[in-house]
Amino acid sequence: MARLPRLTLPGYPHHVIQRGNNRGLIVNGPADAEMLLSLLASNARRFDVAVHAYVLMPNHFHLLATPQADGLPLMMQAVGRSYVRYFNDLYGRSGTLWEGRFRSTLIQPERYLLTCMAYLDLNPLRSAIAGEPGDYLWSSYRHYAGIQADRLVTPHALIWALANTPFAREAAYVKRVSEGVDPLESEALTRSALSGWPLGDAQFVTELEKIAGRRVQIAKPGRPARPGLARAG
């Protein structure tokens, strides 16, 4: 799978995946989960990154976050280093904990933000470690469902647009997650994050290319046509 050199742009939501080395565990229990989430919360504030949604799984985690400036890689680097020190000291181990650098991509919020949030919330169900999204303690679902406030979470503007009152927004969000995610969209969300290619329509991708000043989509196969020459038909 072709992978784009990491593209991080301020003001756009990014879908982030960080895996454990060799798919190994990154948390061994609630205390580890609390430590990792605490590091994410403190460093999100430090580096001005709004974390809209997350799910912490036994061997990887996902974030949906909007950075300002270059805050996202700085946050991930700080969290990664601090958590590895904690984890290695606690369990008497050494070496890396992560499967290389984190993976991330930009997503078009109008088309994919709520879908990506539902995709994260349903991850524990897909892995058969929870029966309902609200049963799982280590995701942002409980915050948006009105079960428990979460200091890590900063809602995106599209959440406020779901309804006019907190209760109605919570009900609308629960309904959205209950509708599930189309398998093709689920595959697209995973593939885009792992490859680094942005996820959105042609206009969104063109907008990103203008801002970034570089290609941000997979090139079509074959040589480009030479200027001024018609393709033989």
C-alpha positions in Angstrom: 0.0 0.0 0.0 1.5 3.3 -1.1 2.0 5.6 1.8 2.1 9.4 1.6 4.8 11.4 3.5 2.8 12.6 6.5 0.5 15.5 5.8 -0.6 17.5 8.8 -2.6 20.7 8.3 -4.0 22.9 11.0 -7.7 23.3 11.2 -8.6 20.0 9.6 -9.7 16.8 11.5 -7.1 14.0 11.3 -7.8 10.3 11.9 -4.9 8.9 13.8 -3.9 5.2 14.4 -1.1 4.1 16.8 -0.4 0.4 17.0 1.5 -1.7 19.4 4.7 -3.3 18.2 4.0 -6.7 16.5 0.3 -6.1 17.5 1.4 -6.5 21.1 -0.6 -5.1 24.1 -0.2 -1.4 24.9 -2.4 -1.6 28.0 -2.6 -4.4 30.6 -5.5 -3.0 32.6 -7.4 0.1 33.8 -4.4 1.8 35.4 -2.5 1.7 32.0 -5.5 3.0 30.2 -6.0 5.9 32.6 -2.3 6.8 32.3 -2.4 6.8 28.5 -5.6 8.9 28.4 -4.2 11.3 31.0 -1.1 11.8 28.9 -3.2 12.4 25.8 -5.3 15.0 27.7 -2.4 16.9 29.1 -0.4 17.0 25.9 -3.5 17.9 23.8 -3.8 21.0 25.9 0.0 21.6 25.8 0.2 21.4 22.0 -3.2 22.9 21.2 -4.8 19.8 19.6 -8.6 19.3 19.9 -9.3 15.6 20.4 -12.9 15.1 19.1 -13.1 11.3 19.6 -11.0 8.4 20.6 -11.0 4.7 21.3 -8.3 2.9 23.3 -8.0 -0.8 22.4 -5.7 -3.4 24.0 -3.1 -3.2 21.2 -3.8 0.1 19.5 -5.7 3.3 19.7 -7.5 5.7 17.4 -7.9 9.5 17.6 -9.9 12.0 15.7 -8.3 15.3 16.3 -7.9 18.8 14.9 -4.4 20.4 15.5 -3.3 24.0 15.4 0.0 24.7 13.7 2.2 21.5 14.0 0.7 20.3 17.3 -0.3 16.8 16.3 3.1 15.2 15.7 4.5 17.1 18.8 1.6 15.7 20.9 2.0 12.2 19.6 5.8 12.2 20.2 5.4 13.5 23.7 2.7 11.0 24.6 4.6 8.1 23.0 7.8 8.8 24.8 6.2 9.4 28.2 4.0 6.3 28.0 6.8 4.0 26.9 8.9 5.1 29.9 5.9 4.5 32.2 5.1 1.1 30.6 8.7 -0.2 30.5 9.4 0.9 34.1 6.2 -0.7 35.4 6.6 -4.0 33.7 10.4 -4.3 33.8 10.8 -4.3 30.0 12.9 -2.3 27.5 12.8 -1.2 23.9 10.0 0.0 21.8 6.3 -0.3 22.5 5.0 1.1 19.2 4.8 -0.2 15.7 6.9 2.6 14.2 5.5 6.1 13.8 1.8 6.8 14.1 -0.4 6.7 11.0 -2.7 9.5 10.1 -4.7 11.2 7.4 -7.0 14.2 6.9 -10.7 13.6 6.5 -13.4 15.8 5.0 -15.5 16.7 8.1 -18.9 17.2 6.3 -18.7 13.7 4.8 -16.8 11.6 7.2 -16.4 13.1 10.7 -19.5 11.6 12.3 -18.9 8.3 10.4 -15.4 8.2 11.7 -16.6 8.8 15.2 -19.1 5.9 14.9 -16.4 3.8 13.4 -14.2 4.4 16.5 -17.1 3.7 18.9 -17.9 0.4 17.2 -14.4 -0.8 17.3 -14.8 -2.7 20.6 -17.9 -4.4 19.2 -16.1 -5.5 16.0 -13.4 -6.9 18.2 -16.0 -8.7 20.4 -14.7 -7.1 23.7 -18.0 -5.2 24.3 -21.6 -5.8 23.7 -22.7 -2.2 23.4 -20.7 1.0 22.8 -21.7 2.4 26.2 -20.3 -0.8 27.9 -16.8 0.1 26.9 -15.0 2.5 29.2 -12.1 3.6 27.0 -13.8 5.5 24.2 -15.4 8.9 23.8 -18.8 7.3 23.2 -19.9 7.7 26.9 -19.2 11.4 26.7 -21.3 12.0 23.6 -24.1 9.7 24.9 -24.3 11.8 28.1 -23.2 8.9 30.4 -19.9 10.4 31.7 -18.1 13.7 31.0 -14.6 13.2 29.5 -11.9 15.9 29.9 -10.0 14.7 26.9 -12.9 15.4 24.5 -13.4 18.7 22.6 -16.5 18.4 20.4 -16.2 19.4 16.8 -18.7 22.1 15.5 -20.6 19.4 13.6 -21.6 17.9 17.0 -23.3 21.1 18.0 -25.2 21.1 14.8 -26.8 17.7 15.6 -29.5 19.4 17.7 -30.3 22.5 19.8 -30.2 21.0 23.3 -27.7 18.7 25.0 -30.2 15.9 25.5 -31.3 16.0 21.8 -27.6 16.0 20.7 -26.9 13.0 22.9 -30.0 11.2 21.5 -29.0 12.1 17.9 -25.4 10.8 18.4 -26.6 7.5 20.0 -28.9 7.1 17.0 -26.1 7.8 14.6 -23.8 5.2 16.2 -26.6 2.6 16.3 -27.1 3.0 12.6 -23.6 1.5 12.1 -21.0 2.1 9.5 -21.1 0.8 6.0 -18.3 -1.8 5.5 -17.0 0.1 2.5 -16.7 3.3 4.5 -15.1 1.4 7.4 -12.6 0.0 5.0 -12.0 3.4 3.5 -11.4 4.9 6.9 -8.8 2.3 7.8 -7.1 2.3 4.5 -6.8 6.1 4.3 -5.3 6.4 7.8 -2.8 3.6 7.2 -1.7 5.0 3.8 -1.9 8.7 4.6 -4.0 9.5 1.6 -6.8 12.1 2.6 -10.4 10.9 2.6 -12.9 13.1 0.9 -14.3 14.2 -2.4 -12.4 15.7 -5.3 -13.0 19.2 -4.3 -11.7 18.5 -0.8 -8.6 16.9 -2.1 -7.9 19.7 -4.6 -8.3 22.2 -1.7 -5.7 20.3 0.3 -3.3 20.2 -2.6 -3.5 24.0 -3.0 -2.8 24.5 0.7 -0.1 21.9 1.0 1.6 22.8 -2.3 2.0 19.1 -3.2 0.2 16.1 -4.5 -2.0 14.5 -1.9 -3.7 11.8 -3.9 -2.6 8.6 -5.6 -1.3 9.4 -9.1 -3.1 7.7 -12.0 -1.0 4.9 -13.6 0.9 5.5 -16.7 3.0 8.5 -17.9 1.3 11.9 -18.0 0.4 13.1 -21.5 2.9 15.5 -23.0 1.7 19.1 -23.2 0.2 19.9 -26.6 -0.1 16.3 -27.8 -3.4 14.6 -28.2 -3.6 11.0 -26.9 -3.9 8.5 -29.9 -7.4 7.0 -30.0 
